[in-house]
């Protein structure tokens, strides 16, 4: 087992200074020597991705080299870590985005390597550390229909395509999906000038009636404050807006639209950086690819079912082979045969024992646990101890 030194990403949307959980973990775990109070600390990366590679804290050897040692990885890990493990501290909305399938990623990378830097897919799972706001997946058809009827700005933006709103309530599922695709494509393909006009009209009307607006309308005003006139300001009318409480999780499969809005989470994903952006960003938006490949499934907020293995051990196992995550909250022995793993302590302190080693853990400590350490024990944990361990399950 080896302690790791990990990288921080200072994206603009991150929480500022010591308000950021990322900054707290990075500073307390000796990943950074100082925290600047006017600087955003957005993401904390653990893994071998070249945009933020981890290294051994003792001698600076890259984790990508450490895992080449015999018996570091299981055979099913195919010679490298298949996942990227993160902590996020979100102050303002990230872009509305989707991630491609493996087949789509290969094609996008081949034709546009600048905007799609690798050929891998990017399923993701977010586990809330604090109350965590997000948009994810399309609302139930009845809610989208209601919003189109309620907001005249949306109807004017749709124009003659408004006729498709009735098919949202069609008893034939395929007709519902086709109707939503036409509605979404019409809105997102409108000119920036047209979108800005109707977003502006909606925002002005809501601001004039601030005493009576609901939570979705408050979010619309908030998003417009950060990204004025952006098409993503309209997204809460189509996408589920909800919160995860600490310990709850959501899984974001291929082509499912989502945007993180506020809060702190642990995130695990396949080792990729491919993103198809849809709004709330000044960056490149690939609207045609987005509308063509989007998962238009409608339904309630996608909150994951989790498996409580014991009183102090929770398993988050999404429907993807690349990763799973365990939450550990007290003394116990963990058996993980034939897989390597990365563990981060998010609160409290303890000692980890495995093979003939004992390593002190504190908030922000990150440990790489090789395959040959097939079991380890958490000992002497404080009452507030909590750690998350990412690994690739053996098939």
N, C-alpha and C positions, 0 to 999 in steps of 0.2 A: 504494500500500500504506500502511496506517496501523496503528500500534500501538493496541491496545485496552486499556481499563481495565474489568475484569469483576467480577461480583458473587459474593459468598460467601453460602451458606445455612448457618445454624448450627443445623441440626436436631439433636435430642437423640441420635440414633443415631451421629453422626459421631465420628471419632477426636478426642482432646483435644489442644489446644495444638500444639506443634511435632512431636508424633507423627503428625499428620495431613499427608498429602501435599498435600491441599487448602490447608492453612495455609502449608506451605512454598512452594508455587507462588504463592499470593496475596501472600505477603510478599516473596519474592525478585523477583517480577515487578512490584512496586510497585502492586499492586491494593489492598493494605491496609497501613497504616503500622506496625501492631503486631500481635502474636499474643499473646492472653491464654492463659496456661498452664492455666486451669481451664475453658476454653470449648470446646465442640465445633465443629469445622470439617468439615462434612459434604459439601457440594457446591460446585463452582465452575462457574458458568454462563457460557457464551459464546454470544451470539445476541441476538435481538430480542424474546424473550418478555417480556411486561410485568411478570412477577413477578421478573425479574432481568435487566434490559436492560443490554447493554454500551454503552460510549461511547468516543469517541476520547480517548486519554490526553493528547493535546496541548492540546485546547481544550474537551473535555467535550461535544462534539456527539454526540447519541445515534446509535448504529449504524443505528437505524431511519430516521434522516434521511440519514445518509451514503449509504445504498444507493439513495436517490432520484436521485443524480447520474447523468448519462448514462453508459451503458456499464458501470455497476457490476454489474448482474445480467444473466444470460442470459435470453432470452425464455422458456425453459422453467421459470424460477424464479417466474414469475407475480407479479413486483413485490415479493417479500419473500423472506427466508430461510425455506425450508421445513423446516429442521432446527434442533434445539437441541443444542448440543455441551456436554458436561460432563466434569468429573473428580469422582469420588466417593471418599471415605475412610470406610469402614464399620467401626465398632467393635462394634456389636451389631445384631441382625437388624432389617432393614426389614420392613414388613408383607408378608404373603403377599398377592399381588395379581394381577390381570389388567388388560388394557386393551382397550377395545371396538373393534370395526370402525368404519369411517366411518359406516355406516348406523346402527349401534347408538348411536354417539356423538351423532348428530343427534337421535335420539329421546330419549336420556337427558338431553341438555342442554335440550331443549324441555320435558320434564316435571319435571326436578329440577335447575335451574341452580345451586343452592347446592352440591350435591355433585358435579356434573359441569359445570365452569366453562366449557367450550368444546365445540364440535361436531366436533372433529377426532379421528381415531384416533391411536394412539401406539405404533407399532412401535419397538422399541428394540434396540440392539446394545451389548454390553459387551465391552471388550478389557482383559484383565488387565494391570495395571502391576506388581502383586505377586501372590503366591499368593492366589487369590480364591475364597472359599467361597460356594456358593449352592445353593438348591433350585430346580429348574426342570423342568417337564414331569412327567407321570405315569410312574412306574416301569413296566418291563415287567410284563405281567399276572401272570406266574409269581411275581414278587417281591411284588406286592400280595397275592396269594393266600397266599403263605407267611407274610406278616406278620399277616394276619387269623387264620390258624391258630395262629401262635406267641404272640400277645398276647391273653389272655382278656379284658382290659379293652376291647379293640376289639370283640370278639365280643359282649360284654354291651351295649356302647353301640349296636351294630347291632340287637340283639334279633332279631326274626323276619326282619329284612332280611338276616340272615346267609345265608339260603337263596340269595341272589343270588351269593355268592362262587364257587359252582361254575361259573356262567356266565362268569366271568373266563377260564376255560380252554376255553370253547366254540370250536369250529373256525370258527363263523360270526362274522366280525369285528364286525358290527352288534350281535350279542348281547353281545359283550364290552364294547362301549362303553356299552350300555344298563345292563349290570350295574354298571359303575363309576359311572355317573351316579347310580344308585339308592343305592349304597354311600356315595358322597361326600355326596349330598344328605341322607341320613339322619343322618350324623355332623354335618354343618355346620348342620343345621336343629334339632338337639337344643337343649334349654334350656341357658342358661349354667350353671345349677345342676347339671344332669346331666353336662355336659361336665367341669365342675370336679371333680365326684366321681370320675369314671373317670380323668381325668388325674392327680388326686391319688393314686389307688390305684396307677397305673402308676409314677409317680415314686417313691412310697414303696418299692415292690418293687425298682426299679432301684437306689435308694440303699442298700438292704440287701444288695445283691450287687455293689457297685462294682468289686470285683476282677475280675469276669468279663464286664462289659458291653462291647459293641462300639461302634464309632464312631457309629453311628446312635443308639444308646441314650445315649451321652455327649452328643450334640447335643440329644436330648430333655430331658435334665437341664439343659443350658445354657439352652435356650429357656424352660424353666419358671422358671429363676432370674430371667430378665428379664421374663417375661409369665406369672406363676403362674396355672395353671388355664385358660389360653386354649386354644381349640380348635386354634390353630396349632401348639401343642406336639406334636400328633399328625401334623402334615403330613409329617415325614420318613419316616413309615411308608408313605406313598402317593406322595410326590414323589421324584424323583432328587436325591440329595445327592452333590455332587462338587466338585472344585476345578479352576479354570483356572490354568495356569501362565503367567508373564509372556509376552505375545504371543499367547496363545490367546484365542478369542472365542466368544461365543454370541449368537444372534439370537432375540429374543422377539417372536413374531408375535402377532396378535390372539387374546385369550382364553386364552393359554397361562399357567398359574399359575407364579409364581416368587417368590423372596425372596432378596435378597442378605444374606449372613450376616457376612462379615468380609473385609477386604482393601481394596485400592485398584484402581480401574479408570478407563479412559476410557469414556464412554458417549455415544452419539449416538442421537437419536430424532427423530421428526417433532415439529413445534412444537406440543405439546399438554401439558396437565397433568391429563388424565382418568385416574382410577384407580378400579377396583372392588376394594375390600379384602376379604380373606378371613380375616384373623387376624393375631396378633402385633401388635396395635395397639389403643389405646383409642378410635380414631377410628371414624366411621360405617362399618358393614359392611352392604352391600346383598346379603344372602344369596340372596334369590330371584333377583335379576338374575345374580348370580355362578353359581348352580347351573344356571340356564337356558342361559346363553351359553358356559359353559366349554368349552374344547377338551379333550376326554377322550382324545385320542390317547395311547397308551402306547408306551414305547420307551426306549432307552438315553439317557444324557445328551446333549443337543443341542449338541455342540461344532462350530462352524462350520469349513468348509473355507476356507482362505485362499489367495490367489494371490500367489506371490513373483514380482514383475515383474523384479527384479534382485537382486543380492546385498544391497543396502541399501534396497530399496523393496518394501514389502508392501502389497497391496490387500485391504481388507475390504469386500466388495460383497454385502450381504444382499439378499434377495428383496423389495425395496421400492424405489419410484422416488425417494423423498425424499432419500436420503443414501447416501454411501459414505465410507470413511475410508482414508487412506494413512498408513503408518508410514515415516518417513524416518530413516535412521541414519548417513548419511555425506554427503560432498560429492556433489552431482549437480544436474542441471538437470531441473526438473519442467515438463512441458507439460500444461496443463489448459484446452483451448480452450472458450470459450463458457460458463464457469461461474465464479461467485465462490467463495471458500473462506475458512475460518478455520483458522489454524495455531497450535498451542500447543507450546512446547518443554517437555518433561517432565524432561530432564536435559542437562547439558553446555551448550556455547555454540557460536555460529557467526555468520556474516554472511549475510543474505539480500539478493540483488540482483535487481531487476526493473525494466523500463523504464529510467529514469535514476536510480533510487533505490538506496541501500545502507542497510540497517538492521541494527544489532547485535542479536543474539539471545542471551538467557541463559535459564536455567531460570525458567519462569513467564511468559516473554514470550508475548503473544498478538497475532497479526497478522491483519487483514482484508485479503484479496487480491482486488481487484475483477476483474470479467470482462476488462476491457481489458488487464490484465497477464496475457497469455496464457501466459507462461512465466516462471520465475524460477530462480535458482541458489542453492544452499546452498554456501557457501565457508568455508574455514578452520575446519571443525568439529573439536571435540575428540573424543577417542576414545570418550567416554561420551555423545556427542550423540544425542538421540532426540527426534523431533517427530511430532505427529499432525496431519493435515490433513483437515478435513471439508468435503465439497462435495456438490452435487446433480448426479449424472451427467446428461449430455444424452441423451435417449432415442435 
